[in-house]
């Protein structure tokens, strides 16, 4: 296995906790956990967008001021167009989830189920304020020399108001750009999964100077935002992609 990032390894955490932190690092960043908090605020006029939209816009503005966004990068309105490009690019996921014998994970608090391969291991997640890392699933190690365990995790984030998919997509994307200087978008699209409209993004970033491929499904329901994140070594991404898609296709609300 790769050594843990220095900032995490030096935190004197238990091995299990360190592993969980490493696996959800992209998700922590995407959710703004390492940046601006999401305290409830009065709703802004409709023409200006929701509170979350305005937070994302302000965050992007501060990035430009601080030099975290180059002068050649688009302004926020142009940057926002990436969401509409994703919505215009509809993809079809497998019509069924995992094959027979899959493990069904059921979360009664948030009211959903998801299937994972029966040879994957499930790790209990943890909560922090409005963020609930519900479950972490790990693929089997492929021998002692396997440098990376492909994995999946699900985040549920409770907001102070009803959230729209566009705004939650923008908040996550700005957070990724801010916290991951090596962030590079490769694909954006959308899919309808059991009646749920999901935005899909594929991006790469550097973890300990090595590329990591990340596949995220972003969606909302009421006052909650959801992110299903899959991570793999770039060379193994296509080999795991069908499994990732089938796990996502199995997600459904049970309430």
GUKOLSE-420660 format. One record per atom (N, C-alpha, C): x, y, z; residue in one letter. Coordinates in steps of 0.2 Angstrom, whole numbers, padded with zeros to 4 digits, always signed. Each point is the difference from the previous one (the first is absolute). Layout:
BEGIN
XYZA
...
# end
This chain:
BEGIN
+0004-0006+0000X
-0004+0006+0000X
+0004+0006+0000X
-0002+0006-0003X
+0003+0006+0000X
+0001+0002+0008X
+0005+0004+0001X
+0000+0003+0007X
-0005+0006+0000X
-0003+0001+0006X
-0005+0005+0001X
+0003+0007-0001X
-0004+0005-0003X
+0002+0007+0000X
+0003+0002+0007X
+0005+0004-0001X
+0004+0002+0007X
-0005+0003+0005X
-0004+0005-0003X
-0005+0003+0005X
-0004-0004+0004X
-0002-0006-0004X
-0004-0005+0004X
+0004-0005+0004X
+0006-0002-0003X
+0004-0005+0004X
+0002+0003+0006X
+0001+0007+0001X
+0003+0003+0006X
-0006+0002+0005X
-0006-0002-0002X
-0005+0002+0005X
-0001-0005+0006X
+0004-0005+0000X
-0001-0005+0005X
-0006-0003+0001X
-0003-0002-0006X
-0007-0003+0000X
+0001-0007+0000X
-0005-0004+0002X
+0001-0007-0001X
+0000-0002-0007X
+0002-0006-0002X
+0001-0003-0007X
-0006+0000-0004X
-0006-0002+0003X
-0006+0000-0003X
-0003+0007-0001X
+0001+0004+0004X
-0002+0007-0001X
+0004+0003-0005X
+0006-0001+0000X
+0005+0003-0006X
-0002-0002-0006X
-0002-0007-0001X
-0002-0003-0006X
-0006+0004-0003X
-0005+0001+0005X
-0007+0003-0002X
+0002+0007-0002X
+0004+0004+0003X
+0001+0007-0002X
+0003+0000-0007X
+0005-0005-0001X
+0003+0000-0006X
-0005-0001-0006X
-0004-0005+0001X
-0005-0002-0005X
-0005+0006-0002X
-0002+0003+0005X
-0005+0005-0001X
+0003+0007-0001X
+0006+0001-0001X
+0003+0007-0001X
-0003+0003-0006X
+0000-0003-0005X
-0003+0004-0006X
-0007+0002+0002X
-0004-0004+0004X
-0007+0002+0001X
+0000+0006+0005X
+0004+0000+0005X
+0001+0005+0005X
+0001+0007-0003X
+0005-0001-0005X
+0001+0006-0004X
-0006+0003-0004X
-0003-0005-0004X
-0005+0002-0004X
-0006+0003+0004X
-0001-0002+0006X
-0006+0002+0004X
+0002+0007+0003X
+0006+0002+0000X
+0001+0006+0003X
+0002-0001+0007X
+0001-0006+0002X
+0002-0001+0007X
+0006+0003+0002X
+0005+0001-0004X
+0006+0003+0001X
+0000+0008-0001X
-0006+0002-0002X
+0000+0007-0002X
-0006+0004+0004X
-0004+0003-0004X
-0006+0004+0003X
-0005-0004+0003X
-0003+0002+0006X
-0005-0004+0003X
-0007+0001-0003X
-0005-0004+0001X
-0006+0001-0003X
-0005+0001+0005X
+0000+0006+0003X
-0005+0002+0005X
-0006+0002-0003X
-0006-0001+0002X
-0006+0002-0003X
+0000+0008+0000X
-0002+0003-0005X
-0001+0007-0001X
-0007+0001-0003X
-0002+0007+0001X
-0007+0001-0004X
+0001-0001-0007X
-0006-0002-0003X
+0000-0001-0007X
+0001+0006-0004X
+0004+0000-0005X
+0001+0006-0004X
-0005+0001-0006X
-0001+0006-0003X
-0005+0000-0005X
+0001-0005-0005X
-0005-0002-0003X
+0000-0006-0005X
+0005+0002-0006X
+0000+0006-0002X
+0004+0002-0006X
+0007+0000+0002X
+0002+0000+0006X
+0007-0001+0002X
+0002-0007+0002X
-0004-0004+0000X
+0001-0007+0001X
+0000-0002+0008X
+0001-0006+0002X
-0001-0002+0006X
+0006+0002+0005X
+0000-0001+0006X
+0006+0002+0005X
+0006-0004-0003X
-0001-0007-0001X
+0005-0004-0002X
+0004+0003-0007X
-0005+0002-0004X
+0003+0002-0007X
+0004+0007+0002X
-0002+0004+0004X
+0003+0006+0001X
+0007-0001+0004X
+0000-0005+0004X
+0006-0002+0004X
+0005-0003-0005X
-0002-0004-0005X
+0004-0002-0005X
+0003+0005-0004X
-0004+0005-0002X
+0002+0006-0004X
+0005+0004+0004X
-0001+0001+0006X
+0005+0004+0004X
+0006-0004+0001X
+0000-0006+0001X
+0006-0004+0001X
+0004+0000-0006X
-0003+0000-0006X
+0004+0000-0006X
+0003+0007-0001X
-0004+0005+0002X
+0003+0007-0001X
+0006+0001+0005X
+0000-0003+0006X
+0006+0000+0004X
+0006-0004-0003X
-0002-0005-0003X
+0005-0004-0003X
+0004+0004-0005X
-0004+0004-0004X
+0003+0004-0006X
+0004+0005+0004X
-0002+0003+0005X
+0004+0006+0003X
+0006-0003+0003X
+0000-0006+0003X
+0006-0003+0003X
+0005-0003-0005X
-0002+0000-0006X
+0004-0003-0005X
-0001-0007-0001X
-0005-0003+0003X
-0001-0007-0001X
-0003-0002-0006X
-0003+0005-0004X
-0002-0001-0007X
+0003+0004-0004X
+0003-0002-0006X
+0004+0004-0004X
-0005+0005-0004X
+0003+0005-0003X
-0003+0005-0004X
-0004-0003-0006X
+0003-0006-0002X
-0003-0003-0006X
-0006-0005+0001X
-0001-0001+0007X
-0006-0004+0002X
-0006+0004-0001X
-0006-0003-0001X
-0006+0003-0001X
-0003+0004+0006X
-0004+0005-0001X
-0003+0003+0005X
-0005-0005+0003X
-0004+0002+0005X
-0004-0005+0003X
-0006-0002-0004X
-0003+0005-0004X
-0005-0001-0004X
+0002-0006-0006X
+0006+0001-0002X
+0002-0005-0005X
+0002-0006+0003X
+0002+0000+0006X
+0002-0006+0004X
-0007-0004+0001X
-0005+0004+0002X
-0006-0003+0001X
-0003-0004-0006X
+0002+0002-0006X
-0002-0004-0006X
+0002-0007+0000X
+0005-0002+0004X
+0002-0007+0001X
-0006-0004+0002X
-0004+0003+0005X
-0006-0004+0002X
-0005-0001-0006X
-0001+0005-0004X
-0005-0001-0005X
+0003-0005-0005X
+0006+0000-0001X
+0003-0004-0005X
-0001-0007+0003X
+0001-0001+0006X
-0001-0007+0003X
-0007-0002-0001X
-0005+0005+0001X
-0007-0002-0001X
-0002-0002-0007X
+0004+0003-0005X
-0002-0001-0007X
+0003-0007-0002X
+0005-0003+0004X
+0003-0006-0002X
-0003-0006+0004X
-0005-0002-0002X
-0003-0006+0004X
+0003-0006-0002X
+0002-0004+0005X
+0002-0007-0001X
-0004-0005+0003X
+0000-0006-0003X
-0004-0006+0003X
+0005-0004+0004X
-0003-0002+0006X
+0004-0004+0005X
-0003-0007-0002X
+0003-0005+0003X
-0002-0007-0001X
-0008+0000+0003X
-0004-0004-0003X
-0007+0000+0002X
-0001-0004+0006X
+0005-0004+0003X
-0001-0003+0006X
+0006+0002+0004X
+0000-0001+0007X
+0005+0001+0004X
+0005-0006+0000X
+0003-0002+0006X
+0004-0006+0000X
-0003-0006-0001X
+0004-0005-0002X
-0003-0007-0001X
-0002-0003+0006X
-0003-0006+0000X
-0003-0004+0006X
+0006-0001+0004X
-0001+0000+0007X
+0005-0001+0004X
+0004+0006+0003X
-0002+0006-0003X
+0002+0006+0003X
-0002+0002+0007X
+0004+0004+0003X
-0002+0002+0007X
-0004+0006+0000X
-0006+0000+0003X
-0004+0006+0000X
+0001+0004+0006X
+0002+0006+0000X
+0001+0005+0005X
-0006+0004+0001X
-0003+0000+0006X
-0006+0004+0001X
+0001+0005+0006X
-0001+0006-0002X
+0000+0005+0005X
-0007+0003+0002X
-0002-0002+0006X
-0006+0002+0002X
-0001+0008+0002X
+0005+0003+0002X
+0000+0007+0002X
-0002+0004-0006X
+0004-0001-0005X
-0001+0004-0006X
-0005-0003-0005X
-0002-0006+0001X
-0005-0004-0004X
+0003-0002-0007X
+0005-0003-0001X
+0002-0003-0006X
+0004-0006+0000X
+0000-0004-0006X
+0004-0006+0000X
+0005+0001-0006X
+0005-0004+0000X
+0005-0001-0005X
+0003-0006+0000X
+0002-0003-0006X
+0003-0007+0000X
+0007+0001-0002X
+0004-0004+0003X
+0007-0001-0001X
+0002-0007-0001X
+0005-0001-0004X
+0002-0007-0001X
+0002-0004+0006X
-0002-0006+0000X
+0000-0004+0006X
+0007-0002+0003X
+0005+0002-0005X
+0007-0001+0003X
+0004+0007+0002X
-0004+0005+0000X
+0002+0006+0003X
-0002+0001+0007X
+0004+0003+0004X
-0001+0001+0007X
-0003+0007+0001X
-0004+0000+0005X
-0004+0006+0002X
+0003+0002+0007X
+0002+0007+0000X
+0002+0003+0006X
-0005+0005+0002X
-0001+0001+0007X
-0005+0005+0002X
+0003+0007-0001X
-0004+0004-0002X
+0002+0007-0001X
-0001+0004+0007X
+0000+0006+0000X
+0000+0005+0006X
-0003+0006-0002X
-0002+0004+0005X
-0004+0006-0001X
+0004+0006+0003X
-0001+0006-0003X
+0003+0006+0003X
-0004+0006-0002X
-0004+0002+0005X
-0004+0006-0001X
-0005-0002-0005X
-0001+0004-0006X
-0005-0002-0005X
+0002-0005-0005X
+0006-0002+0000X
+0003-0005-0004X
-0001-0007+0003X
-0002-0005-0004X
-0001-0007+0002X
+0003-0005-0005X
+0006-0002+0002X
+0003-0005-0005X
-0003-0007+0002X
-0005-0002-0004X
-0004-0005+0002X
+0004-0007+0000X
+0003-0001-0006X
+0003-0007-0001X
+0006+0001-0004X
+0005-0005+0001X
+0006+0000-0004X
+0001-0007-0002X
+0001-0002-0007X
+0000-0006-0002X
+0007-0001-0004X
+0004-0006+0002X
+0006-0001-0003X
+0001-0006-0004X
+0003+0001-0006X
+0001-0006-0004X
+0005-0005+0003X
+0000-0006-0003X
+0005-0004+0003X
+0007+0002-0002X
+0005-0001+0004X
+0007+0001-0002X
+0002-0005-0005X
+0004+0002-0005X
+0002-0004-0005X
+0008-0002+0001X
+0001-0003+0006X
+0007-0002+0002X
+0003+0005+0004X
+0005-0002+0003X
+0004+0004+0005X
+0003+0007-0004X
+0001-0001-0006X
+0003+0005-0004X
-0005+0005-0003X
-0006-0001+0002X
-0006+0005-0003X
+0001+0006+0004X
+0002+0006-0004X
+0001+0006+0003X
-0006+0004+0002X
-0006-0002-0003X
-0006+0004+0001X
-0006-0004+0001X
-0004+0001+0005X
-0007-0004+0001X
-0005+0004-0003X
-0003-0002-0006X
-0006+0004-0003X
-0005+0000+0005X
-0004+0005+0000X
-0005+0001+0006X
-0006+0004-0002X
-0005+0000+0004X
-0006+0004-0001X
-0002+0003+0007X
-0003+0006+0000X
-0002+0002+0006X
-0006+0005-0001X
-0005+0001+0005X
-0006+0004-0001X
+0000+0005+0005X
-0001+0006-0002X
-0001+0006+0004X
-0007+0002+0000X
-0003+0002+0006X
-0006+0003+0000X
+0001+0007+0004X
-0002+0005-0003X
+0001+0007+0003X
-0006+0003+0001X
-0002+0002+0006X
-0006+0004+0002X
+0001+0007-0001X
-0004+0003-0003X
+0000+0008-0001X
-0005+0003+0004X
+0000+0007+0000X
-0004+0004+0004X
-0006+0002-0004X
-0001-0002-0006X
-0005+0001-0005X
-0001-0005-0005X
-0005+0000-0004X
-0001-0004-0006X
+0006+0002-0005X
+0003-0005-0003X
+0006+0001-0004X
-0002-0003-0007X
+0002+0004-0005X
-0001-0002-0007X
+0007-0004-0003X
-0001-0004-0004X
+0006-0004-0003X
+0005+0005-0003X
-0002+0005-0004X
+0005+0005-0002X
+0004+0003+0005X
-0003+0002+0005X
+0004+0003+0006X
+0005-0004+0003X
-0003-0007+0002X
+0005-0004+0003X
+0005-0003-0004X
-0001+0000-0007X
+0005-0002-0005X
+0005+0005+0000X
-0002+0007+0000X
+0005+0005+0000X
+0004+0001+0006X
-0003-0001+0006X
+0004+0000+0007X
+0005-0005+0000X
-0002-0006-0002X
+0005-0006+0000X
+0006+0002-0005X
-0002+0002-0006X
+0005+0001-0005X
+0005+0006+0002X
-0002+0005+0003X
+0004+0006+0002X
+0005-0003+0006X
-0003-0004+0004X
+0004-0003+0005X
+0005-0004-0002X
-0001-0004-0005X
+0005-0004-0003X
+0006+0004-0003X
-0002+0005-0004X
+0005+0005-0003X
+0004+0003+0005X
-0003+0002+0006X
+0004+0004+0005X
+0005-0005+0004X
-0002-0006+0001X
+0004-0004+0005X
+0004-0005-0004X
-0001-0001-0006X
+0004-0004-0004X
+0003+0004-0006X
+0006+0003+0001X
+0003+0003-0006X
+0001-0004-0006X
+0001-0006+0001X
+0001-0005-0006X
-0006-0002-0003X
-0006+0002+0003X
-0007-0002-0003X
+0000+0001-0007X
-0002-0005-0004X
-0001+0000-0007X
-0007-0004-0002X
-0005+0004-0003X
-0006-0003-0002X
+0001-0004-0006X
-0002-0006-0001X
+0000-0004-0006X
-0007-0002-0003X
-0005+0000+0004X
-0007-0001-0003X
-0005+0003+0005X
-0006+0002-0003X
-0005+0002+0004X
-0007-0002-0004X
-0005-0003+0003X
-0006-0002-0003X
-0005-0001+0006X
-0006-0003-0002X
-0005-0001+0005X
-0003-0007-0002X
-0003-0003+0005X
-0004-0006-0001X
-0006+0000+0005X
-0005-0003-0002X
-0006-0001+0004X
+0000-0007+0003X
+0001+0000+0007X
+0000-0006+0003X
-0006-0001+0005X
-0004-0005-0002X
-0006-0002+0004X
-0004+0007+0002X
-0001+0004-0005X
-0003+0006+0001X
+0004+0006+0003X
+0006-0001+0001X
+0004+0005+0003X
+0005+0003-0006X
-0001+0007-0001X
+0005+0003-0005X
+0007+0001+0004X
+0005-0003-0003X
+0007+0001+0003X
+0004+0003-0005X
+0005+0004+0002X
+0005+0003-0004X
+0006-0004+0001X
+0004-0002-0005X
+0006-0004+0000X
+0006+0004-0002X
+0005-0001+0004X
+0006+0003-0002X
+0006-0005+0001X
+0005+0000-0005X
+0006-0004+0001X
+0006+0005+0000X
+0004-0001+0005X
+0006+0005+0000X
+0006-0004+0003X
+0006+0003-0001X
+0006-0003+0003X
+0003+0006+0004X
+0004-0003+0005X
+0004+0005+0004X
+0006-0004+0003X
+0004+0004+0003X
+0007-0003+0002X
-0001-0002+0007X
+0001-0006+0002X
+0001-0002+0007X
+0007-0003+0001X
+0003+0004+0004X
+0007-0002+0002X
+0004-0001-0007X
-0001+0005-0004X
+0003+0001-0007X
-0001-0006-0005X
-0006-0003+0002X
-0002-0005-0005X
-0007+0001-0002X
-0002-0001-0006X
-0007+0001-0002X
-0005-0004+0003X
-0006+0002+0001X
-0005-0003+0003X
-0006+0001-0005X
-0004-0005-0002X
-0006+0002-0004X
-0006-0001+0005X
-0004+0005-0001X
-0006+0000+0005X
-0006+0001-0004X
-0006-0003+0001X
-0006+0000-0003X
-0005+0001+0005X
-0004+0006-0001X
-0005+0002+0005X
-0007+0001-0003X
-0005-0003+0003X
-0007+0001-0001X
-0003+0005+0005X
-0002+0006-0002X
-0002+0005+0004X
-0008+0001-0001X
-0004+0000+0006X
-0007+0001-0001X
-0003+0003+0006X
-0006+0002+0000X
-0003+0003+0006X
-0007-0003+0001X
-0002+0001+0006X
-0007-0001+0002X
-0002+0004+0006X
-0005+0004-0001X
-0002+0005+0005X
+0005+0004+0003X
+0002+0000+0006X
+0005+0004+0003X
+0006-0004+0001X
+0001-0005-0004X
+0006-0004+0000X
+0004-0001-0006X
+0006+0000+0000X
+0005-0001-0006X
+0003-0007+0001X
+0001-0003-0006X
+0003-0007+0001X
+0005+0000-0005X
+0006-0004+0002X
+0005-0001-0005X
+0003-0007+0001X
-0001-0004-0006X
+0003-0007+0000X
+0007+0001-0003X
+0005-0002+0003X
+0007+0001-0003X
+0004-0007-0001X
+0003-0001-0005X
+0004-0005-0002X
+0007+0002-0002X
+0005-0004+0003X
+0007+0002-0002X
+0003-0006-0002X
+0005+0001-0005X
+0004-0005-0002X
+0006+0002-0003X
+0005-0004-0001X
+0006+0002-0004X
-0002+0001-0007X
+0003+0005-0003X
-0002+0002-0007X
+0000-0007-0005X
+0005-0004+0001X
+0001-0005-0004X
-0005-0006+0001X
-0003+0000+0005X
-0006-0004+0002X
-0007+0002-0001X
+0000+0007-0001X
-0007+0003+0000X
-0005-0003-0005X
+0002-0001-0006X
-0005-0003-0005X
-0001-0007+0002X
+0004-0004+0003X
-0001-0007+0003X
-0006+0000+0005X
+0000+0005+0004X
-0004+0001+0006X
-0007+0004-0002X
+0000+0003-0006X
-0005+0005-0001X
-0007-0004+0000X
+0000-0005-0003X
-0007-0004+0000X
-0002-0001+0007X
+0004-0003+0004X
-0002-0001+0007X
-0002+0006+0003X
+0004+0006-0001X
-0002+0006+0003X
-0007+0002-0002X
-0002+0000-0007X
-0006+0001-0003X
-0006-0004+0003X
+0002-0006+0001X
-0005-0005+0003X
-0002+0001+0007X
+0005+0002+0004X
-0001+0002+0007X
-0005+0006+0000X
+0002+0005-0004X
-0004+0006+0000X
-0007-0001-0003X
-0001-0005-0005X
-0006-0001-0002X
-0005-0004+0005X
+0003-0003+0005X
-0004-0003+0005X
-0002+0004+0005X
+0002+0007+0000X
-0002+0004+0006X
-0007+0002-0001X
-0004+0000+0005X
-0007+0002+0000X
-0002+0002+0007X
-0005+0005+0000X
-0003+0002+0007X
-0005-0005+0002X
+0000-0002+0006X
-0005-0005+0003X
-0006+0003+0003X
+0000+0007+0001X
-0005+0003+0004X
-0004+0005-0005X
# end
